[in-house]
């Protein structure tokens, strides 16, 4: 048995000293997303100083604290707007935005639509965990019909985010789950090279809220539930990407083109 | 068969575990394609069951445990690489 505690992880250079182990629950997908992001940066050989990480509020907002890149945490519903200001002021930076439901699709939706339509070259990584529920009208936008925060199933169907991103003019749209880690890494390495707006949606469960309903077993089962119920279809038309529970979740790379 | 195998590389890796960082999520144990790891019965500093290496000779350095670990607690390095010669 090999247990070397003296040696360092190969990605140790990209981590804020003393911030690991992270604050996320055991089995949460956000840690895997951060790990794949760091490996994608290593793979795409972008200059370490040219990357800036912006994140919002909530659990996903802590990404800015855990990584050692230039980073800041924007206030409620503002990270995409602040990131676009940063990018327009410093065009040489690669700006990566980590978002959750609040900052991306509910309260911050107008920022995403405006900035995406303008084509600011941001790499947006959206960790979708279907739980946002502060205001009643937001439930229709991002949450899932089968589990989450309503006791009964939701009467609304969830929002088709890749379709909206494509109609806003995004140049690169992909959707994965955390257990597709290697494919997610290649997607991130692709999206970092794009000269226009790109979106990667990561479907990851919130362990705490799913545990309260007790529908899907242990933490590992909740992550692998999405992995098992997904099917890879590259280039699928974005109209078909609704998440409706009896059908499988379609993952893959959907849009990859040059913006006119 | 000789034609296909000749010139291929056999890669062996070595797994390193930083056990006090582990939070016991079980990603690495479940997703390892060669079934190298297993969950230990011991506890680490924070009270989680960390993974241990069960079959150290089977590791093929695929790096899946390294990319999946949310807490950067496990990684693998290349230990040995040799080419298959004609049998």
Interface residues (C-beta under 8 A of the other chain):
Chain A: X1 X2 X3 X4 X5 X7 X9 X10 X11 X12 X15 X20 X21 X22 X24 X26 X27 X28 X29 X30 X31 X32 X34 X35 X36 X39 X178 X179 X181 X182 X185 X219 X220 X223 X224
Chain B: X14 X15 X16 X17 X18 X19 X20 X21 X22 X23 X24 X25 X26 X27 X30 X31 X46 X48 X52 X53 X56 X64 X66 X67 X68 X69 X70 X71 X72 X73 X75
